[in-house]
Amino acid sequence: MKLRITIAILFLALFPRVYGQLPPVFGNEFQDKVRTTEMTKVNLTAQRIVWKSSAEGTIVGNPGVLLKKGSGQVSVNEPEIVKLVSNAIDKPGILLDFGKEIYGGIRLTRAIGESKLPIKVRVRFGESAGEAMAEIGGDQNATNEHSMRDFIVELPWLGSIEVGNSGFRFVRLDLVDPNVTLPLKSVEAIFQFRDIPYLGSFESSDSRLDSIWKTGAYTVHLNMQDFLWDGIKRDRLVWVGDMHPEVMTINTVFGKNEVVPKSLDFARDQHASLEWMNGISSYSMWWLIIHKEWYDAHGDMEYLMEQQPYILKLLAKFESYIDSKGVEKLDGHRFLDWPTSESPKEIHAGLQALMALTFDSGADIMEVMDLPKKSAHYKEVANKLRDYLPKEFSSKQAGALVALGGLGNATEIHDRILKKDGPRNMSTFYGYYILEAMSKAGAYETAIDLIKDYWGGMLDLGATTFWEDFNVDNMEYSGRIDELNAEDVNDIHGDFGDYCYIGYRHSLCHGWASGPTAWLSRHVLGVKVKDGGNTVVIEPHLGNLEWVKGTYPTKFGELKISHKKNKTGTVHTEIVAPNGLKVIQK
């Protein structure tokens, strides 16, 4: 039976866990040489063969063996093998689909054969079928940046080799040399992930929304490696601004997890002299806002107090970049997201609003830290920033921040900017803030429709994780990522993209795109956590949904909620709360 990649695979008790523990034979002198990891690895069998070469004289014999779960152990008597045979001109190849995007590599096992010499095999990873078939460079911009996705390895006689360290779903294998016969026992994907339960859940009368929620959760889960990354193929870095939507999703799905403080502390220590985090002024603001959100959800006062010296210095630095009229004058790389990166007016409006949100968070943190004078002062700073409204902005990204920061009327901004052109002119990163701003305007049905059209559009194209960027206009005349496209069909992965995500360099698993998962639990299921995780406010907005139910992780345990709409439109709610949790129902 094929081993299917489902969310359930992550919880089977038989999965091995890697602890980083040395055997007893190692003495104490080795302890400071060990870096532990929380990652688990499992081997996966391919789901299907997408393509195999058919050049005259070459052989791809018995390829169905690669779809059968095996033992992983070589032997001198293999009843079934795959045989790849090249000739003087052509070399055989095969493209495998492992069913879902994963992070890791592959394990190639060579069976017994006449030649004992190593045999060269070209390996190509792809987040799409097209990427796995592509050459490096060219107009479609396949790369080996951040992680190797196109390289040659040598397979030992009667042995195995494990290679690769990337995000992928597809793998293409080709013989490199002429007149070679390669007997293959198996090709397995090595799936590396953090073995943690999905404590949050979301189900509704709309299965498309349910799929979007799960896909956002899985997207972030893959990026919860030793640190919290933004992408598993590219941008495998701690990008602090990008972390904010990811942290909101982690709070929603996994609850308190060590990868968040570990990554926040890594960013802090990398910028101990108060440089802008990642060189971007807004990312230092997101770092502080994340700390406020993390405390609100989990109430870890000890951890928050560890940040006090840095937070105080950071707030003082932010304040030094506000002029006498309350206008931000931030330096460094002035950045919201890539689609607005060439528009100084949009960036200025967004940064002005983000500064107000930062000082709101700073004031709340000071109150928690029992520093009332500083809390009052930073509230005044936030209000001073709100006295100035940038006039010239029209992007959904800047509009969302202006609405959320209280610099402008949320309803007016929604009607003038956010709802215009539906799912067009937005980014997967700032999609979360656009949804939040729609909520502030009371436009819940519009937000739900946006989720289904925009993030659902990626699912329609074969996505199993959400992408670094997405333009719905590119869907027209484009094929799916799990198919090899005809010449008259656009490649949604290879033919589009801008800035740092041109063509196949475009990441198809980016944690910043997970916003709908957090938003659906927060506004449709209706769970808002506050007071250091001691209190939840339940305020559902079902829109056109008939019912919704789910769970939410709290520091006291699992919160269970269900909402059902009757014929008159009244919503009946049932709540099962863990002991110690205060529940306020609206």
C-alpha positions as semicolon CSV with decimal commas, in nm:
position;residue;x (nm);y (nm);z (nm)
1;M;0,000;0,000;0,000
2;K;0,128;0,347;-0,084
3;L;0,222;0,565;0,210
4;R;0,001;0,867;0,168
5;I;0,108;1,207;0,290
6;T;-0,173;1,336;0,506
7;I;-0,185;1,544;0,818
8;A;-0,248;1,221;1,006
9;I;0,100;1,099;0,916
10;L;0,243;1,352;1,156
11;F;0,097;1,193;1,464
12;L;0,158;0,820;1,435
13;A;0,328;0,695;1,746
14;L;0,562;0,470;1,550
15;F;0,744;0,763;1,392
16;P;1,100;0,789;1,519
17;R;1,199;1,106;1,698
18;V;1,550;1,247;1,666
19;Y;1,672;1,368;2,004
20;G;2,040;1,443;1,934
21;Q;2,143;1,213;2,220
22;L;2,495;1,067;2,202
23;P;2,555;0,699;2,285
24;P;2,720;0,630;2,623
25;V;3,057;0,555;2,460
26;F;3,098;0,929;2,399
27;G;3,255;1,103;2,694
28;N;3,181;1,446;2,840
29;E;3,440;1,604;2,612
30;F;3,194;1,564;2,324
31;Q;2,899;1,738;2,489
32;D;2,995;2,088;2,374
33;K;3,018;1,957;2,017
34;V;2,655;1,850;1,997
35;R;2,375;2,058;1,849
36;T;2,043;1,897;1,927
37;T;1,740;1,910;1,700
38;E;1,370;1,854;1,750
39;M;1,317;1,722;1,398
40;T;1,169;1,386;1,297
41;K;1,238;1,209;0,970
42;V;1,027;0,953;0,783
43;N;1,070;0,792;0,443
44;L;0,790;0,833;0,190
45;T;0,713;0,637;-0,125
46;A;0,610;0,825;-0,441
47;Q;0,241;0,854;-0,523
48;R;0,267;0,848;-0,902
49;I;0,494;0,864;-1,205
50;V;0,430;1,188;-1,391
51;W;0,664;1,126;-1,685
52;K;0,931;0,890;-1,814
53;S;1,155;0,929;-2,115
54;S;1,084;0,740;-2,433
55;A;1,400;0,798;-2,636
56;E;1,472;0,515;-2,879
57;G;1,704;0,254;-2,738
58;T;1,678;0,364;-2,375
59;I;1,492;0,171;-2,109
60;V;1,290;0,269;-1,802
61;G;1,192;-0,081;-1,705
62;N;0,940;-0,181;-1,437
63;P;0,893;0,178;-1,301
64;G;0,588;0,078;-1,097
65;V;0,824;-0,068;-0,836
66;L;0,902;0,289;-0,729
67;L;0,540;0,326;-0,614
68;K;0,556;0,029;-0,377
69;K;0,655;0,069;-0,015
70;G;0,969;-0,134;0,045
71;S;1,199;-0,232;0,330
72;G;1,480;0,012;0,248
73;Q;1,730;-0,272;0,292
74;V;1,951;-0,380;0,003
75;S;2,005;-0,750;-0,063
76;V;2,171;-0,972;-0,320
77;N;1,841;-1,120;-0,433
78;E;1,587;-0,850;-0,523
79;P;1,265;-0,993;-0,668
80;E;1,168;-0,658;-0,825
81;I;1,389;-0,376;-0,944
82;V;1,367;-0,079;-1,177
83;K;1,614;-0,082;-1,462
84;L;1,741;0,235;-1,629
85;V;1,948;0,179;-1,944
86;S;2,123;0,447;-2,150
87;N;2,277;0,421;-2,495
88;A;2,547;0,615;-2,676
89;I;2,312;0,905;-2,754
90;D;2,022;0,918;-2,510
91;K;1,982;0,880;-2,136
92;P;1,661;0,771;-1,960
93;G;1,479;0,979;-1,702
94;I;1,175;0,959;-1,476
95;L;0,966;1,218;-1,285
96;L;0,813;1,117;-0,951
97;D;0,534;1,291;-0,758
98;F;0,534;1,246;-0,378
99;G;0,182;1,387;-0,351
100;K;0,237;1,689;-0,126
101;E;0,503;1,952;-0,072
102;I;0,754;1,835;0,188
103;Y;1,091;1,943;0,328
104;G;1,392;1,712;0,312
105;G;1,573;1,503;0,052
106;I;1,570;1,161;-0,114
107;R;1,720;0,818;-0,052
108;L;1,834;0,626;-0,361
109;T;1,902;0,253;-0,321
110;R;2,092;0,067;-0,595
111;A;2,041;-0,305;-0,635
112;I;2,303;-0,561;-0,731
113;G;2,435;-0,549;-1,088
114;E;2,724;-0,653;-1,308
115;S;2,925;-0,331;-1,267
116;K;3,059;-0,235;-0,926
117;L;3,160;0,114;-1,038
118;P;2,964;0,415;-0,904
119;I;2,689;0,528;-1,142
120;K;2,614;0,896;-1,191
121;V;2,256;1,017;-1,158
122;R;2,127;1,369;-1,208
123;V;1,876;1,470;-0,939
124;R;1,629;1,757;-0,982
125;F;1,387;1,869;-0,712
126;G;1,077;2,074;-0,793
127;E;0,794;2,238;-0,603
128;S;0,610;2,201;-0,933
129;A;0,638;1,940;-1,205
130;G;0,771;2,207;-1,438
131;E;1,048;2,309;-1,198
132;A;1,170;1,949;-1,168
133;M;1,193;1,931;-1,548
134;A;1,373;2,265;-1,590
135;E;1,733;2,357;-1,657
136;I;1,918;2,605;-1,434
137;G;1,887;2,966;-1,553
138;G;1,711;3,084;-1,867
139;D;1,389;3,280;-1,885
140;Q;1,221;3,057;-1,626
141;N;1,499;3,117;-1,373
142;A;1,546;2,782;-1,202
143;T;1,823;2,820;-0,944
144;N;2,040;2,639;-0,693
145;E;2,020;2,931;-0,450
146;H;1,958;2,866;-0,079
147;S;1,916;2,494;-0,149
148;M;2,050;2,263;-0,418
149;R;1,775;2,146;-0,649
150;D;1,974;2,033;-0,954
151;F;2,294;1,829;-0,909
152;I;2,472;1,503;-0,992
153;V;2,541;1,224;-0,743
154;E;2,715;0,887;-0,763
155;L;2,531;0,576;-0,650
156;P;2,739;0,299;-0,490
157;W;2,705;-0,061;-0,595
158;L;2,467;-0,248;-0,364
159;G;2,420;0,055;-0,141
160;S;2,219;0,366;-0,065
161;I;2,281;0,737;-0,069
162;E;2,080;1,016;0,094
163;V;2,095;1,357;-0,072
164;G;1,905;1,682;-0,082
165;N;1,792;1,952;0,156
166;S;1,507;2,147;0,003
167;G;1,135;2,202;-0,029
168;F;0,984;1,984;-0,301
169;R;0,705;1,763;-0,420
170;F;0,855;1,630;-0,744
171;V;1,187;1,459;-0,819
172;R;1,334;1,389;-1,162
173;L;1,615;1,133;-1,201
174;D;1,830;1,092;-1,514
175;L;2,123;0,871;-1,599
176;V;2,426;1,088;-1,679
177;D;2,663;0,861;-1,870
178;P;2,611;0,666;-2,195
179;N;2,589;0,288;-2,216
180;V;2,510;0,237;-1,848
181;T;2,261;0,008;-1,675
182;L;2,133;0,115;-1,335
183;P;1,934;-0,134;-1,127
184;L;1,730;0,063;-0,871
185;K;1,563;-0,094;-0,572
186;S;1,386;0,219;-0,444
187;V;1,361;0,597;-0,441
188;E;1,220;0,739;-0,119
189;A;1,164;1,095;-0,004
190;I;1,311;1,180;0,337
191;F;1,049;1,399;0,500
192;Q;1,180;1,614;0,788
193;F;0,932;1,787;1,016
194;R;0,859;1,883;1,375
195;D;0,648;1,605;1,527
196;I;0,379;1,810;1,701
197;P;0,001;1,773;1,719
198;Y;-0,248;1,998;1,545
199;L;-0,429;2,125;1,854
200;G;-0,644;2,373;1,665
201;S;-0,900;2,275;1,404
202;F;-1,164;2,431;1,181
203;E;-1,463;2,273;1,007
204;S;-1,755;2,444;0,842
205;S;-2,038;2,399;0,593
206;D;-1,794;2,509;0,321
207;S;-1,531;2,243;0,249
208;R;-1,325;2,491;0,044
209;L;-1,268;2,706;0,353
210;D;-1,176;2,396;0,551
211;S;-0,913;2,300;0,293
212;I;-0,770;2,652;0,298
213;W;-0,744;2,647;0,678
214;K;-0,560;2,314;0,673
215;T;-0,328;2,420;0,391
216;G;-0,226;2,734;0,579
217;A;-0,158;2,528;0,891
218;Y;0,055;2,279;0,697
219;T;0,245;2,558;0,521
220;V;0,362;2,699;0,854
221;H;0,427;2,352;0,997
222;L;0,679;2,278;0,721
223;N;0,859;2,603;0,803
224;M;0,886;2,516;1,174
225;Q;1,229;2,360;1,135
226;D;1,510;2,420;1,389
227;F;1,411;2,785;1,351
228;L;1,099;2,945;1,207
229;W;1,168;2,998;0,839
230;D;0,970;3,181;0,576
231;G;1,027;2,928;0,299
232;I;1,162;2,573;0,279
233;K;1,315;2,597;-0,069
234;R;1,422;2,961;-0,054
235;D;1,434;3,224;0,222
236;R;1,523;2,963;0,480
237;L;1,605;3,247;0,716
238;V;1,454;3,411;1,023
239;W;1,277;3,701;0,850
240;V;1,118;3,879;1,145
241;G;0,839;4,065;0,966
242;D;0,742;3,752;0,777
243;M;0,717;3,573;1,111
244;H;0,415;3,771;1,228
245;P;0,149;3,589;1,019
246;E;0,328;3,263;1,096
247;V;0,316;3,325;1,471
248;M;-0,056;3,406;1,450
249;T;-0,105;3,071;1,276
250;I;0,113;2,886;1,529
251;N;-0,095;3,034;1,813
252;T;-0,408;2,912;1,633
253;V;-0,296;2,562;1,537
254;F;-0,008;2,448;1,757
255;G;-0,026;2,670;2,064
256;K;0,291;2,750;2,252
257;N;0,595;2,613;2,069
258;E;0,962;2,672;2,139
259;V;1,044;2,759;1,777
260;V;0,889;3,106;1,821
261;P;1,093;3,238;2,120
262;K;1,399;3,062;1,984
263;S;1,366;3,251;1,655
264;L;1,278;3,584;1,819
265;D;1,585;3,555;2,042
266;F;1,802;3,464;1,744
267;A;1,690;3,783;1,567
268;R;1,746;3,993;1,879
269;D;2,094;3,854;1,936
270;Q;2,186;3,902;1,571
271;H;2,098;4,270;1,611
272;A;2,216;4,327;1,966
273;S;2,337;4,679;1,883
274;L;1,984;4,779;1,780
275;E;2,042;4,759;1,405
276;W;1,718;4,724;1,216
277;M;1,633;4,355;1,209
278;N;1,718;4,205;0,870
279;G;1,817;4,561;0,775
280;I;1,448;4,658;0,756
281;S;1,299;4,914;0,998
282;S;0,949;4,766;0,982
283;Y;1,084;4,424;1,078
284;S;1,208;4,559;1,411
285;M;0,855;4,686;1,466
286;W;0,709;4,345;1,384
287;W;0,949;4,188;1,638
288;L;0,799;4,399;1,915
289;I;0,440;4,340;1,796
290;I;0,502;3,964;1,790
291;H;0,614;3,977;2,153
292;K;0,288;4,147;2,244
293;E;0,085;3,883;2,055
294;W;0,290;3,599;2,208
295;Y;0,229;3,726;2,561
296;D;-0,141;3,781;2,494
297;A;-0,175;3,418;2,388
298;H;0,047;3,243;2,642
299;G;0,114;3,476;2,934
300;D;0,482;3,383;2,970
301;M;0,583;3,672;3,196
302;E;0,930;3,539;3,264
303;Y;1,010;3,530;2,894
304;L;0,864;3,875;2,834
305;M;1,071;4,025;3,116
306;E;1,387;3,884;2,956
307;Q;1,315;4,117;2,665
308;Q;1,263;4,429;2,877
309;P;1,606;4,593;2,827
310;Y;1,596;4,543;2,452
311;I;1,232;4,653;2,419
312;L;1,295;4,975;2,614
313;K;1,592;5,063;2,394
314;L;1,399;4,973;2,080
315;L;1,101;5,192;2,171
316;A;1,336;5,482;2,243
317;K;1,496;5,431;1,904
318;F;1,160;5,426;1,727
319;E;1,060;5,749;1,903
320;S;1,375;5,921;1,778
321;Y;1,246;5,869;1,422
322;I;0,928;6,074;1,476
323;D;0,943;6,448;1,398
324;S;0,769;6,728;1,590
325;K;0,456;6,691;1,376
326;G;0,420;6,322;1,451
327;V;0,552;6,205;1,114
328;E;0,769;5,893;1,086
329;K;1,117;5,946;0,943
330;L;1,247;5,590;0,952
331;D;1,570;5,505;0,774
332;G;1,719;5,173;0,670
333;H;1,537;4,963;0,413
334;R;1,183;5,107;0,406
335;F;0,968;4,808;0,321
336;L;0,613;4,675;0,356
337;D;0,600;4,401;0,091
338;W;0,736;4,350;-0,259
339;P;0,439;4,478;-0,463
340;T;0,458;4,817;-0,284
341;S;0,838;4,828;-0,273
342;E;0,869;5,082;-0,558
343;S;0,610;5,324;-0,418
344;P;0,750;5,559;-0,148
345;K;0,405;5,707;-0,080
346;E;0,251;5,366;-0,007
347;I;0,547;5,272;0,212
348;H;0,527;5,597;0,406
349;A;0,154;5,553;0,476
350;G;0,210;5,193;0,587
351;L;0,507;5,277;0,809
352;Q;0,319;5,565;0,973
353;A;0,040;5,326;1,067
354;L;0,277;5,049;1,169
355;M;0,456;5,290;1,402
356;A;0,123;5,363;1,573
357;L;0,057;4,990;1,610
358;T;0,408;4,943;1,748
359;F;0,360;5,205;2,019
360;D;0,019;5,057;2,102
361;S;0,195;4,725;2,158
362;G;0,473;4,899;2,351
363;A;0,219;5,067;2,579
364;D;0,046;4,734;2,645
365;I;0,378;4,565;2,720
366;M;0,476;4,844;2,961
367;E;0,146;4,802;3,142
368;V;0,206;4,428;3,180
369;M;0,556;4,504;3,307
370;D;0,406;4,741;3,567
371;L;0,562;5,053;3,418
372;P;0,253;5,279;3,413
373;K;0,433;5,604;3,329
374;K;0,600;5,452;3,027
375;S;0,273;5,292;2,922
376;A;0,095;5,627;2,935
377;H;0,378;5,795;2,746
378;Y;0,374;5,543;2,463
379;K;-0,003;5,574;2,434
380;E;0,053;5,945;2,381
381;V;0,314;5,872;2,115
382;A;0,073;5,638;1,935
383;N;-0,199;5,904;1,939
384;K;0,046;6,165;1,813
385;L;0,124;5,940;1,518
386;R;-0,251;5,911;1,450
387;D;-0,286;6,288;1,430
388;Y;-0,105;6,273;1,098
389;L;-0,274;6,091;0,809
390;P;-0,075;6,039;0,489
391;K;-0,298;6,155;0,205
392;E;-0,168;5,974;-0,100
393;F;-0,207;5,600;-0,080
394;S;-0,421;5,361;-0,279
395;S;-0,272;5,013;-0,229
396;K;-0,457;4,751;-0,030
397;Q;-0,143;4,690;0,177
398;A;-0,106;5,049;0,295
399;G;-0,483;5,087;0,329
400;A;-0,504;4,781;0,553
401;L;-0,234;4,914;0,788
402;V;-0,387;5,263;0,797
403;A;-0,721;5,109;0,894
404;L;-0,572;4,876;1,155
405;G;-0,355;5,154;1,298
406;G;-0,656;5,379;1,346
407;L;-0,523;5,652;1,118
408;G;-0,828;5,639;0,893
409;N;-1,185;5,515;0,891
410;A;-1,186;5,140;0,832
411;T;-1,523;5,138;0,654
412;E;-1,424;5,418;0,418
413;I;-1,090;5,249;0,340
414;H;-1,267;4,919;0,280
415;D;-1,519;5,070;0,041
416;R;-1,262;5,281;-0,145
417;I;-0,963;5,047;-0,156
418;L;-0,988;4,701;0,002
419;K;-1,292;4,562;-0,179
420;K;-1,191;4,708;-0,514
421;D;-1,119;4,443;-0,779
422;G;-1,175;4,159;-0,534
423;P;-0,869;3,929;-0,512
424;R;-0,655;4,142;-0,741
425;N;-0,370;4,375;-0,647
426;M;-0,268;4,211;-0,322
427;S;0,005;3,989;-0,183
428;T;-0,001;3,666;0,012
429;F;0,203;3,833;0,291
430;Y;-0,025;4,132;0,343
431;G;-0,334;3,927;0,268
432;Y;-0,360;3,866;0,642
433;Y;-0,370;4,237;0,721
434;I;-0,619;4,302;0,441
435;L;-0,849;4,040;0,596
436;E;-0,802;4,193;0,943
437;A;-0,884;4,541;0,809
438;M;-1,197;4,403;0,641
439;S;-1,298;4,265;0,981
440;K;-1,252;4,605;1,139
441;A;-1,488;4,741;0,874
442;G;-1,739;4,465;0,951
443;A;-1,702;4,318;0,601
444;Y;-1,684;3,954;0,706
445;E;-1,868;3,807;0,408
446;T;-1,642;4,000;0,170
447;A;-1,337;3,866;0,353
448;I;-1,464;3,507;0,334
449;D;-1,524;3,544;-0,040
450;L;-1,173;3,687;-0,079
451;I;-1,023;3,386;0,098
452;K;-1,208;3,144;-0,129
453;D;-1,117;3,332;-0,447
454;Y;-0,753;3,419;-0,371
455;W;-0,613;3,138;-0,156
456;G;-0,861;2,896;-0,309
457;G;-0,721;2,990;-0,649
458;M;-0,388;2,837;-0,548
459;L;-0,563;2,515;-0,449
460;D;-0,735;2,509;-0,789
461;L;-0,388;2,508;-0,947
462;G;-0,275;2,206;-0,747
463;A;-0,115;2,378;-0,446
464;T;-0,068;2,178;-0,127
465;T;0,101;2,474;0,047
466;F;0,053;2,848;-0,002
467;W;0,287;3,053;-0,215
468;E;0,525;3,344;-0,172
469;D;0,313;3,551;-0,408
470;F;0,008;3,496;-0,625
471;N;-0,163;3,698;-0,897
472;V;-0,508;3,567;-0,987
473;D;-0,483;3,720;-1,333
474;N;-0,209;3,469;-1,413
475;M;-0,455;3,180;-1,369
476;E;-0,603;3,239;-1,713
477;Y;-0,462;2,997;-1,970
478;S;-0,230;2,845;-1,707
479;G;-0,197;2,480;-1,614
480;R;-0,168;2,316;-1,274
481;I;0,161;2,278;-1,087
482;D;0,116;1,898;-1,074
483;E;0,096;1,863;-1,452
484;L;0,335;1,906;-1,743
485;N;0,183;2,183;-1,949
486;A;0,124;2,179;-2,323
487;E;0,310;2,438;-2,531
488;D;0,001;2,661;-2,564
489;V;-0,059;2,664;-2,184
490;N;0,118;2,898;-1,941
491;D;0,329;2,753;-1,661
492;I;0,189;2,923;-1,349
493;H;0,522;2,862;-1,173
494;G;0,784;2,922;-1,440
495;D;0,628;3,193;-1,659
496;F;0,544;3,459;-1,401
497;G;0,678;3,643;-1,098
498;D;0,854;3,966;-1,006
499;Y;1,126;4,102;-0,778
500;C;1,299;3,815;-0,596
501;Y;1,042;3,554;-0,701
502;I;1,080;3,543;-1,078
503;G;0,995;3,210;-1,241
504;Y;1,098;2,891;-1,068
505;R;1,284;3,085;-0,800
506;H;0,933;3,159;-0,672
507;S;0,871;2,973;-0,346
508;L;0,554;2,763;-0,337
509;C;0,571;2,714;0,039
510;H;0,596;3,048;0,221
511;G;0,477;3,080;0,580
512;W;0,375;3,444;0,545
513;A;0,090;3,326;0,319
514;S;-0,092;3,138;0,598
515;G;-0,310;3,431;0,709
516;P;-0,653;3,273;0,641
517;T;-0,586;3,000;0,897
518;A;-0,542;3,247;1,181
519;W;-0,817;3,474;1,048
520;L;-1,082;3,202;1,015
521;S;-1,026;3,082;1,372
522;R;-1,017;3,438;1,504
523;H;-1,319;3,582;1,324
524;V;-1,539;3,300;1,191
525;L;-1,492;3,051;1,473
526;G;-1,466;3,372;1,674
527;V;-1,182;3,311;1,922
528;K;-0,987;3,610;2,051
529;V;-0,736;3,539;2,328
530;K;-0,623;3,812;2,566
531;D;-0,508;3,883;2,921
532;G;-0,198;3,666;2,895
533;G;-0,401;3,370;2,774
534;N;-0,635;3,376;3,074
535;T;-0,940;3,499;2,883
536;V;-1,102;3,427;2,549
537;V;-1,377;3,628;2,386
538;I;-1,608;3,428;2,161
539;E;-1,761;3,640;1,883
540;P;-1,837;3,440;1,566
541;H;-1,914;3,585;1,222
542;L;-2,049;3,305;1,005
543;G;-2,139;3,514;0,701
544;N;-2,324;3,277;0,468
545;L;-2,202;2,966;0,645
546;E;-2,464;2,738;0,800
547;W;-2,234;2,609;1,074
548;V;-1,877;2,609;1,195
549;K;-1,696;2,415;1,465
550;G;-1,342;2,373;1,583
551;T;-1,086;2,370;1,858
552;Y;-0,836;2,627;1,980
553;P;-0,524;2,567;2,193
554;T;-0,504;2,764;2,516
555;K;-0,256;2,750;2,803
556;F;-0,522;2,565;3,005
557;G;-0,595;2,307;2,737
558;E;-0,820;2,259;2,438
559;L;-1,115;2,492;2,386
560;K;-1,401;2,335;2,185
561;I;-1,657;2,552;2,006
562;S;-1,947;2,497;1,767
563;H;-2,182;2,748;1,608
564;K;-2,497;2,663;1,415
565;K;-2,729;2,904;1,241
566;N;-3,104;2,840;1,264
567;K;-3,372;2,930;1,008
568;T;-3,408;3,283;1,144
569;G;-3,034;3,347;1,116
570;T;-2,971;3,331;1,489
571;V;-2,649;3,155;1,581
572;H;-2,658;2,891;1,855
573;T;-2,322;2,837;2,022
574;E;-2,189;2,551;2,233
575;I;-1,861;2,586;2,422
576;V;-1,656;2,333;2,617
577;A;-1,377;2,520;2,795
578;P;-1,089;2,383;3,003
579;N;-1,077;2,461;3,374
580;G;-0,914;2,794;3,454
581;L;-1,002;2,964;3,126
582;K;-1,237;3,263;3,146
583;V;-1,479;3,270;2,852
584;I;-1,671;3,583;2,748
585;Q;-1,940;3,518;2,489
586;K;-2,068;3,800;2,268
